């Protein structure tokens, strides 16, 4: 379950993340007018920008029209399943895969000796 779904009935302003790919690192400062920059990668030349969910389509159009912006994507955080049952299932699957790998390695060592 996403955080935005949990806060659906509250008066808190809903926010949406955007990933904005830039031509050069110096242009990141120009994005402050469109939302809150929470992360910037100088090496990969992209920003994670949060803006109001109601205005997301307008902001995406404005950003796309800027000459220094290569590409704009919506964040996929809405698609993340953060429920405890899903997380427990993932941990169980990872533990089982690790045990299987260890058993195979032990069988190889026993077979060699």
Biopython code that builds the backbone (N, CA, C, O; Angstrom):
import numpy as np
from Bio.PDB.StructureBuilder import StructureBuilder

atoms = [
    (1, "UNK", "N", (0.846, -1.176, 0.000)),
    (1, "UNK", "CA", (0.000, 0.000, 0.000)),
    (1, "UNK", "C", (0.892, 1.239, 0.000)),
    (1, "UNK", "O", (1.866, 1.299, 0.749)),
    (2, "UNK", "N", (0.570, 2.220, -0.827)),
    (2, "UNK", "CA", (1.400, 3.411, -0.920)),
    (2, "UNK", "C", (1.015, 4.426, 0.143)),
    (2, "UNK", "O", (-0.074, 4.377, 0.714)),
    (3, "UNK", "N", (1.929, 5.338, 0.390)),
    (3, "UNK", "CA", (1.698, 6.381, 1.377)),
    (3, "UNK", "C", (0.558, 7.278, 0.929)),
    (3, "UNK", "O", (-0.264, 7.687, 1.749)),
    (4, "UNK", "N", (0.493, 7.590, -0.356)),
    (4, "UNK", "CA", (-0.589, 8.444, -0.862)),
    (4, "UNK", "C", (-1.947, 7.798, -0.680)),
    (4, "UNK", "O", (-2.929, 8.499, -0.435)),
    (5, "UNK", "N", (-2.030, 6.478, -0.792)),
    (5, "UNK", "CA", (-3.301, 5.793, -0.550)),
    (5, "UNK", "C", (-3.673, 5.853, 0.925)),
    (5, "UNK", "O", (-4.852, 5.986, 1.255)),
    (6, "UNK", "N", (-2.694, 5.757, 1.814)),
    (6, "UNK", "CA", (-2.957, 5.852, 3.241)),
    (6, "UNK", "C", (-3.469, 7.236, 3.627)),
    (6, "UNK", "O", (-4.304, 7.367, 4.522)),
    (7, "UNK", "N", (-2.970, 8.266, 2.951)),
    (7, "UNK", "CA", (-3.315, 9.648, 3.283)),
    (7, "UNK", "C", (-4.454, 10.196, 2.429)),
    (7, "UNK", "O", (-4.687, 11.405, 2.412)),
    (8, "UNK", "N", (-5.159, 9.327, 1.725)),
    (8, "UNK", "CA", (-6.164, 9.750, 0.767)),
    (8, "UNK", "C", (-7.260, 10.623, 1.390)),
    (8, "UNK", "O", (-7.691, 11.595, 0.768)),
    (9, "UNK", "N", (-7.712, 10.301, 2.584)),
    (9, "UNK", "CA", (-8.825, 11.017, 3.208)),
    (9, "UNK", "C", (-8.379, 12.096, 4.179)),
    (9, "UNK", "O", (-9.204, 12.620, 4.928)),
    (10, "UNK", "N", (-7.114, 12.439, 4.190)),
    (10, "UNK", "CA", (-6.612, 13.474, 5.087)),
    (10, "UNK", "C", (-6.500, 14.801, 4.337)),
    (10, "UNK", "O", (-6.445, 14.814, 3.107)),
    (11, "UNK", "N", (-6.466, 15.912, 5.065)),
    (11, "UNK", "CA", (-6.360, 17.218, 4.402)),
    (11, "UNK", "C", (-4.946, 17.563, 3.929)),
    (11, "UNK", "O", (-4.716, 18.668, 3.439)),
    (12, "UNK", "N", (-4.016, 16.649, 4.066)),
    (12, "UNK", "CA", (-2.631, 16.877, 3.658)),
    (12, "UNK", "C", (-2.553, 16.936, 2.134)),
    (12, "UNK", "O", (-3.163, 16.117, 1.447)),
    (13, "UNK", "N", (-1.800, 17.908, 1.604)),
    (13, "UNK", "CA", (-1.628, 18.051, 0.159)),
    (13, "UNK", "C", (-0.855, 16.858, -0.383)),
    (13, "UNK", "O", (0.232, 16.537, 0.099)),
    (14, "UNK", "N", (-1.420, 16.210, -1.383)),
    (14, "UNK", "CA", (-0.775, 15.042, -1.992)),
    (14, "UNK", "C", (0.351, 15.514, -2.913)),
    (14, "UNK", "O", (0.197, 16.489, -3.649)),
    (15, "UNK", "N", (1.471, 14.816, -2.861)),
    (15, "UNK", "CA", (2.648, 15.161, -3.663)),
    (15, "UNK", "C", (2.969, 14.007, -4.597)),
    (15, "UNK", "O", (2.635, 12.856, -4.319)),
    (16, "UNK", "N", (3.616, 14.326, -5.703)),
    (16, "UNK", "CA", (4.018, 13.323, -6.682)),
    (16, "UNK", "C", (5.461, 13.592, -7.071)),
    (16, "UNK", "O", (5.862, 14.744, -7.234)),
    (17, "UNK", "N", (6.231, 12.541, -7.217)),
    (17, "UNK", "CA", (7.621, 12.673, -7.614)),
    (17, "UNK", "C", (7.776, 12.646, -9.124)),
    (17, "UNK", "O", (7.087, 11.903, -9.822)),
    (18, "UNK", "N", (8.685, 13.463, -9.612)),
    (18, "UNK", "CA", (9.043, 13.483, -11.034)),
    (18, "UNK", "C", (10.547, 13.284, -11.155)),
    (18, "UNK", "O", (11.317, 13.826, -10.362)),
    (19, "UNK", "N", (10.955, 12.517, -12.133)),
    (19, "UNK", "CA", (12.370, 12.376, -12.443)),
    (19, "UNK", "C", (12.612, 13.215, -13.690)),
    (19, "UNK", "O", (12.015, 12.974, -14.739)),
    (20, "UNK", "N", (13.492, 14.203, -13.565)),
    (20, "UNK", "CA", (13.748, 15.157, -14.640)),
    (20, "UNK", "C", (15.198, 14.993, -15.098)),
    (20, "UNK", "O", (16.126, 15.238, -14.327)),
    (21, "UNK", "N", (15.388, 14.579, -16.347)),
    (21, "UNK", "CA", (16.723, 14.404, -16.925)),
    (21, "UNK", "C", (17.135, 15.704, -17.609)),
    (21, "UNK", "O", (16.372, 16.269, -18.392)),
    (22, "UNK", "N", (18.347, 16.175, -17.311)),
    (22, "UNK", "CA", (18.816, 17.480, -17.782)),
    (22, "UNK", "C", (19.984, 17.353, -18.754)),
    (22, "UNK", "O", (20.659, 16.325, -18.809)),
    (23, "UNK", "N", (20.208, 18.424, -19.521)),
    (23, "UNK", "CA", (21.358, 18.486, -20.431)),
    (23, "UNK", "C", (22.660, 18.687, -19.664)),
    (23, "UNK", "O", (23.678, 18.067, -19.973)),
    (24, "UNK", "N", (22.614, 19.571, -18.649)),
    (24, "UNK", "CA", (23.823, 19.827, -17.861)),
    (24, "UNK", "C", (23.449, 20.028, -16.398)),
    (24, "UNK", "O", (22.319, 20.388, -16.069)),
    (25, "UNK", "N", (24.419, 19.788, -15.537)),
    (25, "UNK", "CA", (24.185, 19.839, -14.093)),
    (25, "UNK", "C", (23.839, 21.242, -13.607)),
    (25, "UNK", "O", (23.122, 21.384, -12.616)),
    (26, "UNK", "N", (24.320, 22.264, -14.268)),
    (26, "UNK", "CA", (24.097, 23.640, -13.808)),
    (26, "UNK", "C", (22.633, 24.065, -13.936)),
    (26, "UNK", "O", (22.217, 25.038, -13.307)),
    (27, "UNK", "N", (21.856, 23.353, -14.734)),
    (27, "UNK", "CA", (20.456, 23.730, -14.941)),
    (27, "UNK", "C", (19.517, 23.283, -13.833)),
    (27, "UNK", "O", (18.336, 23.631, -13.847)),
    (28, "UNK", "N", (20.022, 22.520, -12.878)),
    (28, "UNK", "CA", (19.154, 22.024, -11.809)),
    (28, "UNK", "C", (18.515, 23.148, -11.012)),
    (28, "UNK", "O", (17.391, 23.002, -10.533)),
    (29, "UNK", "N", (19.206, 24.257, -10.863)),
    (29, "UNK", "CA", (18.707, 25.353, -10.045)),
    (29, "UNK", "C", (17.472, 26.015, -10.657)),
    (29, "UNK", "O", (16.680, 26.631, -9.943)),
    (30, "UNK", "N", (17.308, 25.894, -11.952)),
    (30, "UNK", "CA", (16.156, 26.476, -12.632)),
    (30, "UNK", "C", (14.863, 25.714, -12.336)),
    (30, "UNK", "O", (13.769, 26.221, -12.582)),
    (31, "UNK", "N", (14.991, 24.497, -11.807)),
    (31, "UNK", "CA", (13.817, 23.666, -11.541)),
    (31, "UNK", "C", (13.122, 24.008, -10.218)),
    (31, "UNK", "O", (12.031, 23.504, -9.949)),
    (32, "UNK", "N", (13.727, 24.841, -9.407)),
    (32, "UNK", "CA", (13.154, 25.181, -8.107)),
    (32, "UNK", "C", (11.780, 25.834, -8.225)),
    (32, "UNK", "O", (10.986, 25.775, -7.286)),
    (33, "UNK", "N", (11.496, 26.446, -9.346)),
    (33, "UNK", "CA", (10.212, 27.117, -9.553)),
    (33, "UNK", "C", (9.066, 26.120, -9.731)),
    (33, "UNK", "O", (7.899, 26.491, -9.602)),
    (34, "UNK", "N", (9.386, 24.871, -10.023)),
    (34, "UNK", "CA", (8.376, 23.875, -10.360)),
    (34, "UNK", "C", (8.079, 22.886, -9.233)),
    (34, "UNK", "O", (7.132, 22.106, -9.335)),
    (35, "UNK", "N", (8.869, 22.908, -8.169)),
    (35, "UNK", "CA", (8.641, 21.995, -7.060)),
    (35, "UNK", "C", (9.870, 21.921, -6.173)),
    (35, "UNK", "O", (10.796, 22.722, -6.300)),
    (36, "UNK", "N", (9.866, 20.954, -5.279)),
    (36, "UNK", "CA", (10.962, 20.770, -4.324)),
    (36, "UNK", "C", (11.934, 19.715, -4.840)),
    (36, "UNK", "O", (11.544, 18.573, -5.085)),
    (37, "UNK", "N", (13.192, 20.094, -5.003)),
    (37, "UNK", "CA", (14.222, 19.152, -5.426)),
    (37, "UNK", "C", (14.678, 18.378, -4.195)),
    (37, "UNK", "O", (15.192, 18.964, -3.242)),
    (38, "UNK", "N", (14.489, 17.065, -4.217)),
    (38, "UNK", "CA", (14.879, 16.250, -3.074)),
    (38, "UNK", "C", (16.157, 15.460, -3.341)),
    (38, "UNK", "O", (16.798, 14.981, -2.406)),
    (39, "UNK", "N", (16.528, 15.322, -4.614)),
    (39, "UNK", "CA", (17.759, 14.613, -4.941)),
    (39, "UNK", "C", (18.256, 15.093, -6.293)),
    (39, "UNK", "O", (17.467, 15.353, -7.201)),
    (40, "UNK", "N", (19.570, 15.206, -6.417)),
    (40, "UNK", "CA", (20.177, 15.542, -7.705)),
    (40, "UNK", "C", (21.418, 14.698, -7.889)),
    (40, "UNK", "O", (22.252, 14.611, -6.987)),
    (41, "UNK", "N", (21.550, 14.073, -9.051)),
    (41, "UNK", "CA", (22.727, 13.298, -9.398)),
    (41, "UNK", "C", (23.541, 14.082, -10.410)),
    (41, "UNK", "O", (23.124, 14.266, -11.553)),
    (42, "UNK", "N", (24.703, 14.541, -9.979)),
    (42, "UNK", "CA", (25.576, 15.303, -10.868)),
    (42, "UNK", "C", (26.126, 14.399, -11.972)),
    (42, "UNK", "O", (26.234, 14.812, -13.127)),
    (43, "UNK", "N", (26.467, 13.178, -11.610)),
    (43, "UNK", "CA", (27.047, 12.239, -12.568)),
    (43, "UNK", "C", (26.032, 11.818, -13.636)),
    (43, "UNK", "O", (26.348, 11.798, -14.826)),
    (44, "UNK", "N", (24.826, 11.485, -13.210)),
    (44, "UNK", "CA", (23.795, 11.025, -14.139)),
    (44, "UNK", "C", (22.946, 12.176, -14.680)),
    (44, "UNK", "O", (22.172, 11.988, -15.618)),
    (45, "UNK", "N", (23.086, 13.353, -14.100)),
    (45, "UNK", "CA", (22.429, 14.580, -14.558)),
    (45, "UNK", "C", (20.893, 14.461, -14.545)),
    (45, "UNK", "O", (20.232, 14.681, -15.560)),
    (46, "UNK", "N", (20.350, 14.111, -13.383)),
    (46, "UNK", "CA", (18.900, 14.092, -13.230)),
    (46, "UNK", "C", (18.522, 14.571, -11.837)),
    (46, "UNK", "O", (19.329, 14.532, -10.908)),
    (47, "UNK", "N", (17.276, 15.023, -11.710)),
    (47, "UNK", "CA", (16.726, 15.502, -10.441)),
    (47, "UNK", "C", (15.493, 14.695, -10.095)),
    (47, "UNK", "O", (14.770, 14.232, -10.977)),
    (48, "UNK", "N", (15.259, 14.528, -8.798)),
    (48, "UNK", "CA", (13.979, 14.038, -8.321)),
    (48, "UNK", "C", (13.294, 15.252, -7.720)),
    (48, "UNK", "O", (13.796, 15.872, -6.782)),
    (49, "UNK", "N", (12.145, 15.576, -8.275)),
    (49, "UNK", "CA", (11.428, 16.794, -7.946)),
    (49, "UNK", "C", (10.035, 16.413, -7.471)),
    (49, "UNK", "O", (9.359, 15.610, -8.114)),
    (50, "UNK", "N", (9.597, 16.982, -6.350)),
    (50, "UNK", "CA", (8.243, 16.737, -5.860)),
    (50, "UNK", "C", (7.387, 17.970, -6.078)),
    (50, "UNK", "O", (7.808, 19.095, -5.812)),
    (51, "UNK", "N", (6.175, 17.736, -6.570)),
    (51, "UNK", "CA", (5.229, 18.816, -6.802)),
    (51, "UNK", "C", (3.833, 18.343, -6.411)),
    (51, "UNK", "O", (3.619, 17.150, -6.199)),
    (52, "UNK", "N", (2.880, 19.274, -6.313)),
    (52, "UNK", "CA", (1.514, 18.907, -5.935)),
    (52, "UNK", "C", (0.919, 17.973, -6.976)),
    (52, "UNK", "O", (1.097, 18.168, -8.178)),
    (53, "UNK", "N", (0.212, 16.959, -6.501)),
    (53, "UNK", "CA", (-0.337, 15.953, -7.396)),
    (53, "UNK", "C", (-1.404, 16.541, -8.326)),
    (53, "UNK", "O", (-1.564, 16.076, -9.455)),
    (54, "UNK", "N", (-2.125, 17.549, -7.861)),
    (54, "UNK", "CA", (-3.166, 18.164, -8.687)),
    (54, "UNK", "C", (-2.572, 18.873, -9.906)),
    (54, "UNK", "O", (-3.225, 18.975, -10.944)),
    (55, "UNK", "N", (-1.353, 19.356, -9.783)),
    (55, "UNK", "CA", (-0.716, 20.130, -10.838)),
    (55, "UNK", "C", (0.297, 19.327, -11.649)),
    (55, "UNK", "O", (1.043, 19.898, -12.445)),
    (56, "UNK", "N", (0.330, 18.030, -11.457)),
    (56, "UNK", "CA", (1.400, 17.212, -12.022)),
    (56, "UNK", "C", (1.440, 17.270, -13.552)),
    (56, "UNK", "O", (2.522, 17.369, -14.130)),
    (57, "UNK", "N", (0.289, 17.209, -14.213)),
    (57, "UNK", "CA", (0.280, 17.221, -15.681)),
    (57, "UNK", "C", (0.746, 18.565, -16.241)),
    (57, "UNK", "O", (1.484, 18.610, -17.225)),
    (58, "UNK", "N", (0.315, 19.652, -15.613)),
    (58, "UNK", "CA", (0.747, 20.985, -16.055)),
    (58, "UNK", "C", (2.247, 21.160, -15.878)),
    (58, "UNK", "O", (2.925, 21.684, -16.763)),
    (59, "UNK", "N", (2.768, 20.720, -14.732)),
    (59, "UNK", "CA", (4.201, 20.854, -14.460)),
    (59, "UNK", "C", (5.006, 20.001, -15.436)),
    (59, "UNK", "O", (6.055, 20.431, -15.916)),
    (60, "UNK", "N", (4.520, 18.792, -15.732)),
    (60, "UNK", "CA", (5.223, 17.936, -16.693)),
    (60, "UNK", "C", (5.278, 18.590, -18.073)),
    (60, "UNK", "O", (6.309, 18.533, -18.742)),
    (61, "UNK", "N", (4.186, 19.205, -18.500)),
    (61, "UNK", "CA", (4.176, 19.883, -19.799)),
    (61, "UNK", "C", (5.154, 21.051, -19.816)),
    (61, "UNK", "O", (5.887, 21.240, -20.787)),
    (62, "UNK", "N", (5.163, 21.835, -18.739)),
    (62, "UNK", "CA", (6.072, 22.979, -18.661)),
    (62, "UNK", "C", (7.528, 22.520, -18.682)),
    (62, "UNK", "O", (8.360, 23.096, -19.383)),
    (63, "UNK", "N", (7.827, 21.472, -17.902)),
    (63, "UNK", "CA", (9.197, 20.974, -17.838)),
    (63, "UNK", "C", (9.644, 20.404, -19.182)),
    (63, "UNK", "O", (10.775, 20.629, -19.613)),
    (64, "UNK", "N", (8.760, 19.673, -19.835)),
    (64, "UNK", "CA", (9.094, 19.072, -21.126)),
    (64, "UNK", "C", (9.389, 20.140, -22.172)),
    (64, "UNK", "O", (10.207, 19.929, -23.067)),
    (65, "UNK", "N", (8.731, 21.274, -22.060)),
    (65, "UNK", "CA", (8.930, 22.336, -23.053)),
    (65, "UNK", "C", (10.226, 23.122, -22.843)),
    (65, "UNK", "O", (10.633, 23.878, -23.726)),
    (66, "UNK", "N", (10.885, 22.956, -21.684)),
    (66, "UNK", "CA", (12.138, 23.667, -21.432)),
    (66, "UNK", "C", (13.255, 23.082, -22.290)),
    (66, "UNK", "O", (13.345, 21.865, -22.450)),
    (67, "UNK", "N", (14.105, 23.944, -22.839)),
    (67, "UNK", "CA", (15.138, 23.481, -23.767)),
    (67, "UNK", "C", (16.253, 22.682, -23.102)),
    (67, "UNK", "O", (16.925, 21.902, -23.778)),
    (68, "UNK", "N", (16.472, 22.850, -21.801)),
    (68, "UNK", "CA", (17.546, 22.125, -21.118)),
    (68, "UNK", "C", (17.083, 20.804, -20.504)),
    (68, "UNK", "O", (17.886, 20.090, -19.903)),
    (69, "UNK", "N", (15.804, 20.474, -20.647)),
    (69, "UNK", "CA", (15.253, 19.221, -20.104)),
    (69, "UNK", "C", (15.195, 18.185, -21.222)),
    (69, "UNK", "O", (14.600, 18.421, -22.274)),
    (70, "UNK", "N", (15.822, 17.034, -20.979)),
    (70, "UNK", "CA", (15.813, 15.949, -21.972)),
    (70, "UNK", "C", (14.525, 15.142, -21.900)),
    (70, "UNK", "O", (13.889, 14.861, -22.915)),
    (71, "UNK", "N", (14.147, 14.766, -20.649)),
    (71, "UNK", "CA", (13.009, 13.868, -20.471)),
    (71, "UNK", "C", (12.438, 14.056, -19.073)),
    (71, "UNK", "O", (13.169, 14.397, -18.143)),
    (72, "UNK", "N", (11.114, 13.831, -18.917)),
    (72, "UNK", "CA", (10.445, 13.909, -17.622)),
    (72, "UNK", "C", (9.616, 12.641, -17.450)),
    (72, "UNK", "O", (8.857, 12.262, -18.342)),
    (73, "UNK", "N", (9.765, 11.983, -16.290)),
    (73, "UNK", "CA", (9.004, 10.769, -15.981)),
    (73, "UNK", "C", (8.344, 10.916, -14.622)),
    (73, "UNK", "O", (8.881, 11.568, -13.725)),
    (74, "UNK", "N", (7.172, 10.304, -14.477)),
    (74, "UNK", "CA", (6.536, 10.238, -13.158)),
    (74, "UNK", "C", (7.237, 9.157, -12.342)),
    (74, "UNK", "O", (7.653, 8.131, -12.879)),
    (75, "UNK", "N", (7.360, 9.397, -11.056)),
    (75, "UNK", "CA", (7.962, 8.419, -10.169)),
    (75, "UNK", "C", (7.042, 7.205, -10.047)),
    (75, "UNK", "O", (5.819, 7.338, -10.079)),
    (76, "UNK", "N", (7.627, 6.045, -9.909)),
    (76, "UNK", "CA", (6.858, 4.812, -9.790)),
    (76, "UNK", "C", (6.512, 4.440, -8.367)),
    (76, "UNK", "O", (6.143, 3.296, -8.103)),
    (77, "UNK", "N", (6.622, 5.379, -7.444)),
    (77, "UNK", "CA", (6.391, 5.060, -6.029)),
    (77, "UNK", "C", (4.964, 4.605, -5.753)),
    (77, "UNK", "O", (4.732, 3.882, -4.784)),
    (78, "UNK", "N", (4.008, 5.006, -6.574)),
    (78, "UNK", "CA", (2.617, 4.578, -6.393)),
    (78, "UNK", "C", (2.469, 3.074, -6.614)),
    (78, "UNK", "O", (1.554, 2.449, -6.078)),
    (79, "UNK", "N", (3.361, 2.508, -7.394)),
    (79, "UNK", "CA", (3.275, 1.087, -7.736)),
    (79, "UNK", "C", (3.966, 0.185, -6.721)),
    (79, "UNK", "O", (3.906, -1.039, -6.842)),
    (80, "UNK", "N", (4.619, 0.771, -5.724)),
    (80, "UNK", "CA", (5.315, -0.028, -4.720)),
    (80, "UNK", "C", (4.340, -0.596, -3.706)),
    (80, "UNK", "O", (3.458, 0.108, -3.215)),
    (81, "UNK", "N", (4.502, -1.856, -3.401)),
    (81, "UNK", "CA", (3.678, -2.503, -2.383)),
    (81, "UNK", "C", (4.477, -2.525, -1.085)),
    (81, "UNK", "O", (5.430, -3.293, -0.950)),
    (82, "UNK", "N", (4.091, -1.688, -0.137)),
    (82, "UNK", "CA", (4.811, -1.573, 1.125)),
    (82, "UNK", "C", (4.085, -2.259, 2.276)),
    (82, "UNK", "O", (4.383, -2.001, 3.443)),
    (83, "UNK", "N", (3.143, -3.123, 1.956)),
    (83, "UNK", "CA", (2.425, -3.824, 3.015)),
    (83, "UNK", "C", (3.377, -4.806, 3.703)),
    (83, "UNK", "O", (4.299, -5.338, 3.085)),
    (84, "UNK", "N", (3.136, -5.029, 4.977)),
    (84, "UNK", "CA", (4.034, -5.893, 5.744)),
    (84, "UNK", "C", (3.997, -7.334, 5.233)),
    (84, "UNK", "O", (5.018, -8.020, 5.256)),
    (85, "UNK", "N", (2.838, -7.800, 4.774)),
    (85, "UNK", "CA", (2.760, -9.174, 4.261)),
    (85, "UNK", "C", (3.606, -9.346, 3.006)),
    (85, "UNK", "O", (4.244, -10.383, 2.827)),
    (86, "UNK", "N", (3.617, -8.339, 2.136)),
    (86, "UNK", "CA", (4.428, -8.413, 0.916)),
    (86, "UNK", "C", (5.919, -8.402, 1.259)),
    (86, "UNK", "O", (6.698, -9.156, 0.676)),
    (87, "UNK", "N", (6.309, -7.561, 2.189)),
    (87, "UNK", "CA", (7.709, -7.477, 2.596)),
    (87, "UNK", "C", (8.151, -8.779, 3.254)),
    (87, "UNK", "O", (9.251, -9.265, 2.990)),
    (88, "UNK", "N", (7.308, -9.343, 4.102)),
    (88, "UNK", "CA", (7.627, -10.630, 4.742)),
    (88, "UNK", "C", (7.780, -11.730, 3.696)),
    (88, "UNK", "O", (8.676, -12.568, 3.800)),
    (89, "UNK", "N", (6.916, -11.730, 2.697)),
    (89, "UNK", "CA", (7.005, -12.721, 1.632)),
    (89, "UNK", "C", (8.325, -12.582, 0.873)),
    (89, "UNK", "O", (8.962, -13.586, 0.553)),
    (90, "UNK", "N", (8.737, -11.355, 0.584)),
    (90, "UNK", "CA", (10.004, -11.134, -0.106)),
    (90, "UNK", "C", (11.177, -11.628, 0.731)),
    (90, "UNK", "O", (12.093, -12.258, 0.202)),
    (91, "UNK", "N", (11.160, -11.351, 2.022)),
    (91, "UNK", "CA", (12.240, -11.798, 2.909)),
    (91, "UNK", "C", (12.294, -13.320, 2.953)),
    (91, "UNK", "O", (13.377, -13.904, 2.918)),
    (92, "UNK", "N", (11.143, -13.959, 3.028)),
    (92, "UNK", "CA", (11.088, -15.424, 3.051)),
    (92, "UNK", "C", (11.651, -16.016, 1.763)),
    (92, "UNK", "O", (12.406, -16.988, 1.796)),
    (93, "UNK", "N", (11.279, -15.426, 0.632)),
    (93, "UNK", "CA", (11.783, -15.903, -0.663)),
    (93, "UNK", "C", (13.293, -15.716, -0.778)),
    (93, "UNK", "O", (13.988, -16.585, -1.304)),
    (94, "UNK", "N", (13.798, -14.594, -0.291)),
    (94, "UNK", "CA", (15.240, -14.347, -0.327)),
    (94, "UNK", "C", (15.984, -15.332, 0.575)),
    (94, "UNK", "O", (17.043, -15.838, 0.204)),
    (95, "UNK", "N", (15.436, -15.601, 1.747)),
    (95, "UNK", "CA", (16.070, -16.551, 2.665)),
    (95, "UNK", "C", (16.095, -17.947, 2.054)),
    (95, "UNK", "O", (17.096, -18.653, 2.168)),
    (96, "UNK", "N", (15.004, -18.353, 1.406)),
    (96, "UNK", "CA", (14.939, -19.671, 0.772)),
    (96, "UNK", "C", (15.950, -19.770, -0.367)),
    (96, "UNK", "O", (16.606, -20.799, -0.526)),
    (97, "UNK", "N", (16.076, -18.718, -1.149)),
    (97, "UNK", "CA", (17.047, -18.721, -2.252)),
    (97, "UNK", "C", (18.469, -18.812, -1.711)),
    (97, "UNK", "O", (19.303, -19.505, -2.294)),
    (98, "UNK", "N", (18.762, -18.128, -0.610)),
    (98, "UNK", "CA", (20.098, -18.193, -0.010)),
    (98, "UNK", "C", (20.386, -19.586, 0.532)),
    (98, "UNK", "O", (21.494, -20.097, 0.368)),
    (99, "UNK", "N", (19.402, -20.204, 1.175)),
    (99, "UNK", "CA", (19.582, -21.570, 1.691)),
    (99, "UNK", "C", (19.827, -22.548, 0.548)),
    (99, "UNK", "O", (20.703, -23.408, 0.645)),
    (100, "UNK", "N", (19.062, -22.423, -0.535)),
    (100, "UNK", "CA", (19.241, -23.309, -1.690)),
    (100, "UNK", "C", (20.644, -23.166, -2.271)),
    (100, "UNK", "O", (21.277, -24.159, -2.631)),
    (101, "UNK", "N", (21.119, -21.945, -2.361)),
    (101, "UNK", "CA", (22.464, -21.701, -2.893)),
    (101, "UNK", "C", (23.524, -22.324, -1.994)),
    (101, "UNK", "O", (24.472, -22.935, -2.488)),
    (102, "UNK", "N", (23.373, -22.176, -0.679)),
    (102, "UNK", "CA", (24.327, -22.777, 0.257)),
    (102, "UNK", "C", (24.321, -24.294, 0.165)),
    (102, "UNK", "O", (25.381, -24.918, 0.200)),
    (103, "UNK", "N", (23.145, -24.894, 0.048)),
    (103, "UNK", "CA", (23.056, -26.351, -0.071)),
    (103, "UNK", "C", (23.754, -26.843, -1.336)),
    (103, "UNK", "O", (24.448, -27.860, -1.304)),
    (104, "UNK", "N", (23.577, -26.137, -2.437)),
    (104, "UNK", "CA", (24.232, -26.532, -3.689)),
    (104, "UNK", "C", (25.752, -26.446, -3.560)),
    (104, "UNK", "O", (26.473, -27.318, -4.045)),
    (105, "UNK", "N", (26.232, -25.386, -2.902)),
    (105, "UNK", "CA", (27.676, -25.237, -2.716)),
    (105, "UNK", "C", (28.221, -26.332, -1.804)),
    (105, "UNK", "O", (29.315, -26.846, -2.042)),
    (106, "UNK", "N", (27.472, -26.694, -0.762)),
    (106, "UNK", "CA", (27.909, -27.776, 0.136)),
    (106, "UNK", "C", (27.943, -29.106, -0.607)),
    (106, "UNK", "O", (28.854, -29.909, -0.408)),
    (107, "UNK", "N", (26.950, -29.337, -1.462)),
    (107, "UNK", "CA", (26.914, -30.581, -2.240)),
    (107, "UNK", "C", (28.111, -30.657, -3.198)),
    (107, "UNK", "O", (28.683, -31.730, -3.387)),
    (108, "UNK", "N", (28.485, -29.546, -3.790)),
    (108, "UNK", "CA", (29.644, -29.517, -4.681)),
    (108, "UNK", "C", (30.911, -29.835, -3.910)),
    (108, "UNK", "O", (31.746, -30.606, -4.382)),
    (109, "UNK", "N", (31.067, -29.240, -2.707)),
    (109, "UNK", "CA", (32.250, -29.496, -1.894)),
    (109, "UNK", "C", (32.319, -30.956, -1.456)),
    (109, "UNK", "O", (33.397, -31.549, -1.445)),
    (110, "UNK", "N", (31.176, -31.539, -1.094)),
    (110, "UNK", "CA", (31.141, -32.943, -0.665)),
    (110, "UNK", "C", (31.463, -33.857, -1.852)),
    (110, "UNK", "O", (32.128, -34.881, -1.698)),
    (111, "UNK", "N", (30.989, -33.477, -3.014)),
    (111, "UNK", "CA", (31.212, -34.279, -4.215)),
    (111, "UNK", "C", (32.691, -34.266, -4.632)),
    (111, "UNK", "O", (33.207, -35.257, -5.150)),
    (112, "UNK", "N", (33.364, -33.129, -4.399)),
    (112, "UNK", "CA", (34.779, -33.001, -4.758)),
    (112, "UNK", "C", (35.685, -33.757, -3.791)),
    (112, "UNK", "O", (36.755, -34.222, -4.184)),
    (113, "UNK", "N", (35.279, -33.883, -2.554)),
    (113, "UNK", "CA", (36.160, -34.517, -1.561)),
    (113, "UNK", "C", (35.955, -35.999, -1.459)),
    (113, "UNK", "O", (36.625, -36.662, -0.667)),
]
sb = StructureBuilder()
sb.init_structure("model")
sb.init_model(0)
sb.init_chain("A")
sb.init_seg("    ")
for serial, (resi, resn, name, xyz) in enumerate(atoms, 1):
    if name == "N":
        sb.init_residue(resn, " ", resi, " ")
    sb.init_atom(name, np.array(xyz, "f"), 0.0, 1.0, " ", f" {name:<3s}", serial, name[0])
structure = sb.get_structure()
